[in-house]
């Protein structure tokens, strides 16, 4: 199966800059979210010299006020019609196929997100 996101993840800096421009944010404003001390370190992520970790992607998306999916792929939840129709049972079946670590991470993430309502 072909990866339809291939080539899209490396465009996350463009999407981040779009939000930064609209919100008036600078690299300095993002340094804490990325867990780095300087704007120069932030530029390493934006230039591709460093890769975002999953934790950094979540923190950056939160700081920018967008979803991780949109930041990394440019897609929104609504773009995926299959996602909109996915039932809890299907989600549970998919989660059961993952490692215990992934399962616990997803459950933890869902709990955190539900607190932000």
N, CA, C and O atoms as a MOPAC input file, in Angstrom:
PM7 MOZYME 1SCF
protein

 N      0.85000 1    -1.18300 1     0.00000 1
 C      0.00000 1     0.00000 1     0.00000 1
 C      0.89200 1     1.24000 1     0.00000 1
 O      1.84700 1     1.31200 1     0.77300 1
 N      0.60000 1     2.18600 1    -0.83100 1
 C      1.39200 1     3.41300 1    -0.94800 1
 C      1.10300 1     4.33000 1     0.23000 1
 O     -0.02500 1     4.39900 1     0.71800 1
 N      2.12300 1     5.02300 1     0.67200 1
 C      1.97300 1     5.99000 1     1.75300 1
 C      1.53300 1     7.31700 1     1.14600 1
 O      2.31500 1     7.98800 1     0.47300 1
 N      0.28500 1     7.68900 1     1.38500 1
 C     -0.25700 1     8.91100 1     0.78600 1
 C      0.26600 1    10.16400 1     1.46800 1
 O      0.09300 1    11.26600 1     0.94800 1
 N      0.90800 1    10.01500 1     2.63300 1
 C      1.45900 1    11.17200 1     3.33600 1
 C      2.91600 1    11.41400 1     2.98700 1
 O      3.51900 1    12.38200 1     3.45100 1
 N      3.48700 1    10.52600 1     2.16300 1
 C      4.89100 1    10.67900 1     1.80800 1
 C      5.10800 1    12.04700 1     1.16800 1
 O      4.37600 1    12.44300 1     0.26100 1
 N      6.10000 1    12.74800 1     1.64000 1
 C      6.39400 1    14.07100 1     1.09900 1
 C      5.59900 1    15.18700 1     1.74600 1
 O      5.90700 1    16.36100 1     1.53600 1
 N      4.58300 1    14.85000 1     2.52800 1
 C      3.77100 1    15.88600 1     3.16800 1
 C      4.29900 1    16.25600 1     4.54200 1
 O      4.21100 1    17.41100 1     4.95800 1
 N      4.85000 1    15.26800 1     5.24900 1
 C      5.33100 1    15.54200 1     6.59700 1
 C      6.45400 1    16.55900 1     6.56900 1
 O      6.56000 1    17.39100 1     7.47100 1
 N      7.29800 1    16.50500 1     5.54200 1
 C      8.40600 1    17.45400 1     5.48400 1
 C      7.93900 1    18.87000 1     5.17900 1
 O      8.75300 1    19.79300 1     5.16700 1
 N      6.66500 1    19.05900 1     4.93700 1
 C      6.12700 1    20.39800 1     4.67700 1
 C      5.50900 1    21.01900 1     5.92600 1
 O      4.90800 1    22.09100 1     5.85300 1
 N      5.65200 1    20.35800 1     7.06400 1
 C      5.06900 1    20.91500 1     8.28400 1
 C      5.59400 1    22.31900 1     8.58500 1
 O      4.83000 1    23.14400 1     9.08700 1
 N      6.87000 1    22.63100 1     8.30000 1
 C      7.31400 1    24.00000 1     8.59800 1
 C      6.52100 1    25.06600 1     7.84100 1
 O      6.29500 1    26.15900 1     8.36100 1
 N      6.10000 1    24.75000 1     6.62000 1
 C      5.29500 1    25.71300 1     5.85100 1
 C      3.97500 1    25.98400 1     6.55600 1
 O      3.54000 1    27.13000 1     6.66800 1
 N      3.33800 1    24.90500 1     7.03400 1
 C      2.06300 1    25.08100 1     7.72100 1
 C      2.27000 1    25.82400 1     9.04600 1
 O      1.46300 1    26.67700 1     9.41600 1
 N      3.34400 1    25.50000 1     9.74900 1
 C      3.63000 1    26.18600 1    11.01400 1
 C      3.87900 1    27.67100 1    10.76800 1
 O      3.38500 1    28.52000 1    11.51000 1
 N      4.64200 1    27.98000 1     9.72900 1
 C      4.91600 1    29.39500 1     9.42200 1
 C      3.63500 1    30.14100 1     9.05800 1
 O      3.48100 1    31.31800 1     9.38400 1
 N      2.72500 1    29.45600 1     8.38600 1
 C      1.43400 1    30.06200 1     8.03000 1
 C      0.70700 1    30.51200 1     9.29900 1
 O      0.20800 1    31.63500 1     9.37200 1
 N      0.65100 1    29.62500 1    10.29500 1
 C     -0.00700 1    29.96500 1    11.55700 1
 C      0.78700 1    31.03800 1    12.29500 1
 O      0.21000 1    31.97900 1    12.83900 1
 N      2.11100 1    30.89300 1    12.31200 1
 C      2.95300 1    31.88300 1    12.99300 1
 C      2.72400 1    33.27600 1    12.42100 1
 O      2.62000 1    34.24600 1    13.17200 1
 N      2.64600 1    33.38000 1    11.11700 1
 C      2.42100 1    34.66400 1    10.46000 1
 C      1.06900 1    35.24300 1    10.85600 1
 O      0.95300 1    36.42200 1    11.18700 1
 N      0.05800 1    34.39500 1    10.81400 1
 C     -1.29500 1    34.83200 1    11.14300 1
 C     -1.40400 1    35.25600 1    12.60800 1
 O     -2.10600 1    36.21600 1    12.92600 1
 N     -0.71000 1    34.54200 1    13.49900 1
 C     -0.81500 1    34.80300 1    14.93700 1
 C      0.28000 1    35.72600 1    15.47100 1
 O      0.27700 1    36.07700 1    16.65100 1
 N      1.20900 1    36.11500 1    14.61000 1
 C      2.30000 1    36.98400 1    15.04400 1
 C      3.30000 1    36.29500 1    15.96200 1
 O      3.86600 1    36.93400 1    16.84800 1
 N      3.52200 1    35.00300 1    15.76300 1
 C      4.44900 1    34.23600 1    16.59800 1
 C      5.84100 1    34.19600 1    15.97500 1
 O      5.99200 1    34.27300 1    14.75600 1
 N      6.84100 1    34.07600 1    16.82100 1
 C      8.22900 1    33.98200 1    16.36700 1
 C      8.82900 1    32.65000 1    16.82500 1
 O      8.21700 1    31.91000 1    17.59500 1
 N     10.03500 1    32.36400 1    16.33500 1
 C     10.75000 1    31.17000 1    16.79400 1
 C     10.93100 1    31.20700 1    18.31100 1
 O     10.83400 1    30.17800 1    18.97900 1
 N     11.19300 1    32.38700 1    18.84500 1
 C     11.33800 1    32.51700 1    20.30200 1
 C     10.07800 1    32.05300 1    21.02000 1
 O     10.15600 1    31.43300 1    22.08100 1
 N      8.91700 1    32.35200 1    20.44400 1
 C      7.64600 1    31.95200 1    21.04500 1
 C      7.46600 1    30.43900 1    21.04800 1
 O      6.71600 1    29.90700 1    21.86600 1
 N      8.13900 1    29.74900 1    20.14900 1
 C      7.97200 1    28.29800 1    20.01800 1
 C      9.03800 1    27.49500 1    20.74800 1
 O      8.90800 1    26.27900 1    20.88400 1
 N     10.08300 1    28.15100 1    21.21600 1
 C     11.21000 1    27.41700 1    21.80700 1
 C     10.80200 1    26.56600 1    23.00400 1
 O     11.25600 1    25.42900 1    23.12900 1
 N      9.96900 1    27.08300 1    23.87000 1
 C      9.54800 1    26.31300 1    25.04300 1
 C      8.75000 1    25.08100 1    24.62900 1
 O      8.93500 1    24.00500 1    25.19900 1
 N      7.86700 1    25.22500 1    23.64700 1
 C      7.07200 1    24.08900 1    23.17800 1
 C      7.95000 1    22.97300 1    22.62900 1
 O      7.63400 1    21.79300 1    22.78100 1
 N      9.04700 1    23.35000 1    21.99400 1
 C      9.95500 1    22.35600 1    21.42300 1
 C     10.98200 1    21.86900 1    22.43900 1
 O     11.74300 1    20.94200 1    22.16500 1
 N     11.00000 1    22.49200 1    23.60300 1
 C     11.93400 1    22.07700 1    24.64000 1
 C     13.36600 1    22.48200 1    24.36100 1
 O     14.30600 1    21.78900 1    24.75000 1
 N     13.52800 1    23.61300 1    23.68200 1
 C     14.86900 1    24.12000 1    23.38000 1
 C     14.98900 1    25.54100 1    23.92000 1
 O     13.99000 1    26.19200 1    24.22600 1
 N     16.23000 1    26.00800 1    24.03200 1
 C     16.46400 1    27.29600 1    24.68400 1
 C     16.56100 1    28.48400 1    23.73700 1
 O     16.32700 1    29.62100 1    24.14600 1
 N     16.90000 1    28.23600 1    22.47900 1
 C     17.15900 1    29.37400 1    21.59400 1
 C     16.37400 1    29.29000 1    20.29600 1
 O     15.92200 1    28.22400 1    19.87700 1
 N     16.23100 1    30.45900 1    19.67400 1
 C     15.55400 1    30.50400 1    18.36900 1
 C     16.38400 1    29.76900 1    17.33000 1
 O     15.83400 1    29.22100 1    16.37500 1
 N     17.70600 1    29.75000 1    17.50300 1
 C     18.57300 1    29.01200 1    16.58700 1
 C     18.27100 1    27.52500 1    16.60900 1
 O     18.28300 1    26.86100 1    15.57300 1
 N     18.00000 1    27.00800 1    17.80400 1
 C     17.63700 1    25.59300 1    17.92400 1
 C     16.30300 1    25.31900 1    17.23500 1
 O     16.12900 1    24.28300 1    16.59500 1
 N     15.36600 1    26.25400 1    17.37100 1
 C     14.06800 1    26.10900 1    16.70000 1
 C     14.27800 1    26.06200 1    15.19100 1
 O     13.63500 1    25.27500 1    14.49700 1
 N     15.16900 1    26.89500 1    14.68900 1
 C     15.40100 1    26.93400 1    13.23800 1
 C     15.93600 1    25.60500 1    12.71300 1
 O     15.72800 1    25.27600 1    11.54600 1
 N     16.62300 1    24.83800 1    13.56000 1
 C     17.11300 1    23.51700 1    13.13700 1
 C     15.94500 1    22.59100 1    12.79800 1
 O     16.03900 1    21.78800 1    11.87000 1
 N     14.85800 1    22.70000 1    13.53800 1
 C     13.67300 1    21.88300 1    13.25000 1
 C     13.00300 1    22.36000 1    11.96000 1
 O     12.59700 1    21.55300 1    11.12400 1
 N     12.89500 1    23.66300 1    11.81500 1
 C     12.22100 1    24.21700 1    10.64300 1
 C     13.01700 1    24.00000 1     9.35800 1
 O     12.43700 1    23.93200 1     8.27400 1
 N     14.32100 1    23.89200 1     9.47000 1
 C     15.15500 1    23.68300 1     8.28000 1
 C     15.33400 1    22.20600 1     7.94200 1
 O     15.85500 1    21.86900 1     6.87900 1
 N     14.90200 1    21.32400 1     8.84500 1
 C     15.03700 1    19.89300 1     8.59100 1
 C     16.32700 1    19.28700 1     9.11400 1
 O     16.56100 1    18.09300 1     8.92900 1
 N     17.16800 1    20.07800 1     9.76100 1
 C     18.40800 1    19.53000 1    10.32900 1
 C     18.13000 1    18.65100 1    11.53500 1
 O     18.94600 1    17.80200 1    11.89200 1
 N     16.98600 1    18.85200 1    12.15800 1
 C     16.53100 1    18.01800 1    13.26500 1
 C     15.09800 1    17.60900 1    12.98200 1
 O     14.34700 1    18.33600 1    12.33100 1
 N     14.72800 1    16.43400 1    13.48100 1
 C     13.35800 1    15.93800 1    13.31200 1
 C     12.57400 1    16.13500 1    14.60000 1
 O     13.11100 1    16.01200 1    15.70100 1
 N     11.29600 1    16.44400 1    14.43900 1
 C     10.41900 1    16.57200 1    15.59800 1
 C     10.15400 1    15.20400 1    16.19900 1
 O      9.96100 1    14.22800 1    15.47300 1
 N     10.14200 1    15.12900 1    17.52200 1
 C      9.67200 1    13.91400 1    18.18700 1
 C      8.14800 1    13.99400 1    18.23300 1
 O      7.57000 1    15.04800 1    17.96600 1
 N      7.50600 1    12.89200 1    18.56700 1
 C      6.04300 1    12.89900 1    18.68200 1
 C      5.60600 1    13.89000 1    19.76100 1
 O      4.63400 1    14.62500 1    19.58800 1
 N      6.33300 1    13.89800 1    20.87100 1
 C      5.99600 1    14.80600 1    21.97400 1
 C      6.13000 1    16.26400 1    21.53400 1
 O      5.29300 1    17.09900 1    21.87800 1
 N      7.17300 1    16.56400 1    20.78100 1
 C      7.36900 1    17.93400 1    20.29300 1
 C      6.28100 1    18.32000 1    19.29900 1
 O      5.80500 1    19.45500 1    19.31000 1
 N      5.88500 1    17.38800 1    18.44300 1
 C      4.83300 1    17.67500 1    17.46300 1
 C      3.52800 1    18.01100 1    18.16900 1
 O      2.82500 1    18.94100 1    17.77400 1
 N      3.20400 1    17.25400 1    19.21600 1
 C      1.97900 1    17.51800 1    19.97900 1
 C      2.06500 1    18.88300 1    20.65700 1
 O      1.11300 1    19.66300 1    20.60600 1
 N      3.19900 1    19.17500 1    21.29200 1
 C      3.36700 1    20.45900 1    21.98800 1
 C      3.34500 1    21.63000 1    21.01000 1
 O      2.75700 1    22.67300 1    21.29700 1
 N      3.98200 1    21.45500 1    19.86000 1
 C      4.00900 1    22.52500 1    18.86100 1
 C      2.61100 1    22.78300 1    18.30700 1
 O      2.19500 1    23.93500 1    18.18000 1
 N      1.89200 1    21.72100 1    17.98000 1
 C      0.52700 1    21.88100 1    17.47100 1
 C     -0.35000 1    22.57700 1    18.50700 1
 O     -1.16000 1    23.43900 1    18.16800 1
 N     -0.18300 1    22.19900 1    19.76100 1
 C     -0.95400 1    22.83200 1    20.83300 1
 C     -0.63300 1    24.32300 1    20.91000 1
 O     -1.54000 1    25.14500 1    21.04000 1
 N      0.64800 1    24.67600 1    20.83100 1
 C      1.06500 1    26.08900 1    20.88800 1
 C      0.53500 1    26.87400 1    19.69700 1
 O      0.17200 1    28.04400 1    19.82200 1
 N      0.49400 1    26.21600 1    18.53700 1
 C      0.01300 1    26.88300 1    17.32700 1
 C     -1.51000 1    26.88800 1    17.23300 1
 O     -2.08100 1    27.60100 1    16.40800 1
 N     -2.16900 1    26.09400 1    18.07900 1
 C     -3.62800 1    26.03900 1    18.06000 1
 C     -4.18400 1    25.24900 1    16.89200 1
 O     -5.25200 1    25.56600 1    16.36900 1
 N     -3.45500 1    24.21500 1    16.48300 1
 C     -3.92100 1    23.37600 1    15.37800 1
 C     -3.80100 1    21.91300 1    15.78600 1
 O     -3.23000 1    21.60200 1    16.83200 1
 N     -4.33000 1    21.03000 1    14.97500 1
 C     -4.20200 1    19.60500 1    15.27300 1
 C     -2.83900 1    19.10200 1    14.81000 1
 O     -2.23600 1    19.66000 1    13.89400 1
 N     -2.37200 1    18.05500 1    15.44700 1
 C     -1.10900 1    17.43100 1    15.04300 1
 C     -1.24400 1    16.90200 1    13.62000 1
 O     -0.32300 1    17.02600 1    12.81300 1
 N     -2.39600 1    16.31400 1    13.32300 1
 C     -2.61700 1    15.77000 1    11.98300 1
 C     -2.47800 1    16.86400 1    10.92600 1
 O     -1.82000 1    16.66000 1     9.90600 1
 N     -3.09000 1    18.01700 1    11.16300 1
 C     -2.98100 1    19.09700 1    10.17900 1
 C     -1.54400 1    19.58900 1    10.07800 1
 O     -1.03400 1    19.80200 1     8.97900 1
 N     -0.89100 1    19.76900 1    11.22200 1
 C      0.48600 1    20.25700 1    11.20600 1
 C      1.38400 1    19.32600 1    10.39500 1
 O      2.17700 1    19.78900 1     9.57500 1
 N      1.26500 1    18.02600 1    10.61600 1
 C      2.17300 1    17.07700 1     9.97300 1
 C      1.77100 1    16.68100 1     8.55900 1
 O      2.63600 1    16.39000 1     7.73400 1
 N      0.46800 1    16.66600 1     8.26300 1
 C      0.03400 1    16.16700 1     6.94600 1
 C     -0.74200 1    17.17300 1     6.11800 1
 O     -0.86900 1    17.01100 1     4.90400 1
 N     -1.26000 1    18.20400 1     6.75600 1
 C     -2.09800 1    19.15600 1     6.03900 1
 C     -3.55200 1    18.73400 1     5.96500 1
 O     -4.39200 1    19.45800 1     5.43000 1
 N     -3.84600 1    17.55900 1     6.50500 1
 C     -5.22800 1    17.07400 1     6.48600 1
 C     -5.90700 1    17.38300 1     7.80800 1
 O     -5.27200 1    17.45100 1     8.86000 1
 N     -7.20400 1    17.56700 1     7.72000 1
 C     -7.99400 1    17.72800 1     8.93300 1
 C     -8.80500 1    16.47100 1     9.13400 1
 O     -8.93800 1    15.65100 1     8.22500 1
 N     -9.34500 1    16.32100 1    10.32200 1
 C    -10.15700 1    15.14200 1    10.61500 1
 C    -11.30900 1    15.03100 1     9.62400 1
 O    -11.65900 1    13.93200 1     9.19400 1
 N    -11.89500 1    16.16100 1     9.26400 1
 C    -13.02100 1    16.16100 1     8.33200 1
 C    -12.60200 1    15.71100 1     6.93700 1
 O    -13.43600 1    15.23600 1     6.16500 1
 N    -11.30700 1    15.85700 1     6.60100 1
 C    -10.82400 1    15.41800 1     5.29300 1
 C    -10.90300 1    13.91200 1     5.13100 1
 O    -10.98400 1    13.40500 1     4.01200 1
 N    -10.88100 1    13.20700 1     6.22900 1
 C    -10.88900 1    11.75100 1     6.19900 1
 C    -12.30400 1    11.24700 1     6.47400 1
 O    -12.69100 1    11.08600 1     7.63100 1
 N    -13.06600 1    11.00100 1     5.42700 1
 C    -14.44400 1    10.55400 1     5.60900 1
 C    -14.50500 1     9.24300 1     6.37900 1
 O    -15.44300 1     9.01200 1     7.14200 1
 N    -13.51600 1     8.38900 1     6.18300 1
 C    -13.49000 1     7.13300 1     6.91700 1
 C    -13.36400 1     7.38300 1     8.41200 1
 O    -13.97100 1     6.67100 1     9.21200 1
 N    -12.58900 1     8.37600 1     8.79200 1
 C    -12.43000 1     8.68600 1    10.20900 1
 C    -13.74800 1     9.14700 1    10.81500 1
 O    -14.07500 1     8.79000 1    11.94600 1
 N    -14.49800 1     9.93300 1    10.07000 1
 C    -15.76300 1    10.45000 1    10.58100 1
 C    -16.74900 1     9.32600 1    10.84600 1
 O    -17.57600 1     9.41800 1    11.75300 1
 N    -16.66200 1     8.27000 1    10.05700 1
 C    -17.59500 1     7.16000 1    10.20000 1
 C    -17.06900 1     6.06700 1    11.12800 1
 O    -17.78900 1     5.10800 1    11.40800 1
 N    -15.84200 1     6.18800 1    11.60600 1
 C    -15.24800 1     5.14100 1    12.42500 1
 C    -15.97500 1     5.03300 1    13.75700 1
 O    -16.17500 1     6.02500 1    14.45900 1
 N    -16.35700 1     3.83000 1    14.08100 1
 C    -17.08200 1     3.56100 1    15.30900 1
 C    -16.10100 1     3.20400 1    16.42200 1
 O    -14.99200 1     2.74600 1    16.14400 1
 N    -16.49600 1     3.40900 1    17.67500 1
 C    -15.61300 1     3.06400 1    18.79100 1
 C    -15.10200 1     1.62000 1    18.74400 1
 O    -13.96600 1     1.34500 1    19.12900 1
 N    -15.94600 1     0.70400 1    18.27100 1
 C    -15.52300 1    -0.69800 1    18.19100 1
 C    -14.35800 1    -0.86200 1    17.21600 1
 O    -13.43800 1    -1.64100 1    17.46500 1
 N    -14.40500 1    -0.12400 1    16.10600 1
 C    -13.32500 1    -0.20000 1    15.11900 1
 C    -12.03400 1     0.37300 1    15.69500 1
 O    -10.94700 1    -0.16300 1    15.47700 1
 N    -12.17300 1     1.45300 1    16.42100 1
 C    -11.00100 1     2.06600 1    17.04600 1
 C    -10.38700 1     1.10000 1    18.05200 1
 O     -9.16800 1     0.94100 1    18.10300 1
 N    -11.22900 1     0.45800 1    18.84600 1
 C    -10.74700 1    -0.51000 1    19.82600 1
 C    -10.01300 1    -1.65600 1    19.14900 1
 O     -8.95900 1    -2.08100 1    19.62300 1
 N    -10.55400 1    -2.16000 1    18.05100 1
 C     -9.89500 1    -3.25400 1    17.32300 1
 C     -8.52600 1    -2.82500 1    16.81100 1
 O     -7.56400 1    -3.59000 1    16.88300 1
 N     -8.43900 1    -1.61100 1    16.29900 1
 C     -7.15400 1    -1.11300 1    15.81400 1
 C     -6.15200 1    -0.96900 1    16.95800 1
 O     -4.98100 1    -1.31700 1    16.81100 1
 N     -6.61300 1    -0.46300 1    18.08200 1
 C     -5.72600 1    -0.29100 1    19.23400 1
 C     -5.22300 1    -1.62600 1    19.76500 1
 O     -4.09300 1    -1.72100 1    20.24400 1
 N     -6.05400 1    -2.65100 1    19.68300 1
 C     -5.64800 1    -3.96500 1    20.17700 1
 C     -4.51300 1    -4.55700 1    19.35000 1
 O     -3.83100 1    -5.47400 1    19.80700 1
 N     -4.30700 1    -4.05400 1    18.16200 1
 C     -3.23300 1    -4.54300 1    17.29600 1
 C     -1.90200 1    -3.85200 1    17.58400 1
 O     -0.87000 1    -4.22900 1    17.02900 1
 N     -1.92400 1    -2.84300 1    18.44900 1
 C     -0.70600 1    -2.08600 1    18.73700 1
 C      0.02200 1    -2.68400 1    19.93700 1
 O     -0.50400 1    -3.55600 1    20.62800 1
 N      1.22000 1    -2.20800 1    20.16700 1
 C      1.99200 1    -2.64700 1    21.33800 1
 C      1.34700 1    -2.06500 1    22.59700 1
 O      0.60400 1    -1.08700 1    22.51600 1
 N      1.62500 1    -2.65800 1    23.75300 1
 C      1.08200 1    -2.11000 1    25.00300 1
 C      1.50300 1    -0.65600 1    25.23000 1
 O      0.73300 1     0.13800 1    25.77000 1
 N      2.71500 1    -0.31400 1    24.82100 1
 C      3.19400 1     1.05300 1    25.00600 1
 C      2.37500 1     2.04100 1    24.17700 1
 O      1.98900 1     3.10400 1    24.66200 1
 N      2.11600 1     1.67300 1    22.92000 1
 C      1.32800 1     2.54100 1    22.04000 1
 C     -0.09600 1     2.65200 1    22.57200 1
 O     -0.66500 1     3.74300 1    22.61400 1
 N     -0.66800 1     1.52500 1    22.97600 1
 C     -2.02500 1     1.51500 1    23.51500 1
 C     -2.12700 1     2.47700 1    24.70100 1
 O     -3.03600 1     3.30500 1    24.75600 1
 N     -1.19300 1     2.36700 1    25.65000 1
 C     -1.22600 1     3.23500 1    26.83100 1
 C     -1.00800 1     4.69700 1    26.46500 1
 O     -1.61800 1     5.58300 1    27.06300 1
 N     -0.14600 1     4.95600 1    25.49000 1
 C      0.09400 1     6.33300 1    25.05400 1
 C     -1.16600 1     6.93800 1    24.44600 1
 O     -1.49400 1     8.09300 1    24.71700 1
 N     -1.87200 1     6.16700 1    23.62800 1
 C     -3.10700 1     6.65600 1    22.99900 1
 C     -4.17600 1     6.90500 1    24.06000 1
 O     -4.85400 1     7.93200 1    24.03000 1
 N     -4.32600 1     5.98300 1    24.98000 1
 C     -5.31300 1     6.15400 1    26.04800 1
 C     -4.98700 1     7.40100 1    26.86700 1
 O     -5.88100 1     8.18100 1    27.19500 1
 N     -3.72300 1     7.58600 1    27.19300 1
 C     -3.30000 1     8.76400 1    27.94800 1
 C     -3.59000 1    10.04700 1    27.17200 1
 O     -4.07600 1    11.02500 1    27.74100 1
 N     -3.29300 1    10.04100 1    25.87500 1
 C     -3.54800 1    11.21100 1    25.03400 1
 C     -5.03500 1    11.53900 1    24.98400 1
 O     -5.41800 1    12.70400 1    25.09400 1
 N     -5.87000 1    10.52700 1    24.81900 1
 C     -7.32400 1    10.74600 1    24.75700 1
 C     -7.82200 1    11.31800 1    26.08000 1
 O     -8.66300 1    12.21700 1    26.09300 1
 N     -7.30900 1    10.80500 1    27.18300 1
 C     -7.71400 1    11.33700 1    28.49000 1
 C     -7.33300 1    12.80800 1    28.62300 1
 O     -8.13100 1    13.61600 1    29.09700 1
 N     -6.11900 1    13.15700 1    28.20700 1
 C     -5.67200 1    14.55100 1    28.27300 1
 C     -6.52600 1    15.45100 1    27.38400 1
 O     -6.92000 1    16.54500 1    27.78700 1
 N     -6.80700 1    14.98000 1    26.17400 1
 C     -7.60800 1    15.78000 1    25.24600 1
 C     -9.02900 1    15.97100 1    25.75800 1
 O     -9.62700 1    17.02600 1    25.54600 1
 N     -9.57400 1    14.96500 1    26.42700 1
 C    -10.94500 1    15.08900 1    26.93300 1
 C    -11.03000 1    16.10600 1    28.06800 1
 O    -12.10300 1    16.65100 1    28.32800 1
 N     -9.92600 1    16.36500 1    28.73900 1
 C     -9.90000 1    17.37800 1    29.80100 1
 C     -9.95700 1    18.79100 1    29.23800 1
 O    -10.33000 1    19.72500 1    29.94800 1
 N     -9.59000 1    18.95900 1    27.96500 1
 C     -9.49600 1    20.28700 1    27.35100 1
 C    -10.81100 1    20.76300 1    26.75600 1
 O    -10.83700 1    21.80800 1    26.10600 1
 N    -11.88000 1    20.04900 1    26.94900 1
 C    -13.17300 1    20.43600 1    26.37400 1
 C    -13.60700 1    21.77700 1    26.82100 1
 O    -14.67400 1    22.24500 1    26.42400 1

